[in-house]
Amino acid sequence: MGCTMQEREQDNDLKRRVKDLQGQVDDLRDLVNTLLSVICEEPDGEHSGAAPALVGGPQTAYCM
């Protein structure tokens, strides 16, 4: 037996939805990678000395 018109439409709708969701996943992956790059570059200026010092606290190994 062949596919009915309704089954073909549902299959096309499903393929379209999957394609849309894949586009959203790709966009979110790019955003996460960008955010991770920004976070990992220099958290709070610790490496440049621009980070605020904690009074009475450790001088290194802290951020954000």
C-alpha positions in Angstrom: 0.0 0.0 0.0 1.2 3.5 -0.8 1.2 6.5 1.5 -1.9 8.6 1.7 -1.8 12.4 1.0 -2.3 13.0 4.7 0.7 10.8 5.7 2.9 12.6 3.1 1.9 16.0 4.5 2.6 14.9 8.0 6.0 13.6 6.9 6.8 16.9 5.2 5.6 18.9 8.3 7.8 16.7 10.5 10.9 17.2 8.2 10.3 21.0 8.2 10.0 21.0 12.0 13.2 19.0 12.4 15.0 21.4 10.0 13.8 24.4 12.0 14.8 22.8 15.3 18.3 22.0 13.9 18.7 25.6 12.9 17.8 26.7 16.5 20.3 24.1 17.9 23.0 25.4 15.7 22.3 29.0 16.7 22.3 28.1 20.4 25.6 26.2 20.0 27.2 29.3 18.4 25.9 31.4 21.3 27.1 29.1 23.9 30.6 28.9 22.3 30.7 32.7 22.1 29.8 33.0 25.7 32.3 30.4 26.8 35.0 32.2 24.9 34.2 35.5 26.6 34.0 33.9 30.0 37.3 31.9 29.6 39.3 34.8 28.1 39.9 36.8 31.3 37.4 36.4 34.1 37.0 39.7 36.0 40.4 41.0 34.8 42.3 38.7 37.1 45.2 38.2 34.7 45.6 41.9 33.9 45.4 43.0 37.6 42.1 44.8 37.0 40.2 42.5 39.3 39.2 44.0 42.6 41.1 42.6 45.6 39.2 41.1 48.5 40.0 42.7 51.8 41.5 40.0 54.0 41.0 37.4 51.3 43.3 35.4 49.0 45.2 37.4 46.5 44.8 34.8 43.7 42.5 32.0 42.6 39.2 33.8 42.7 37.0 35.2 40.0 33.5 36.5 39.4 
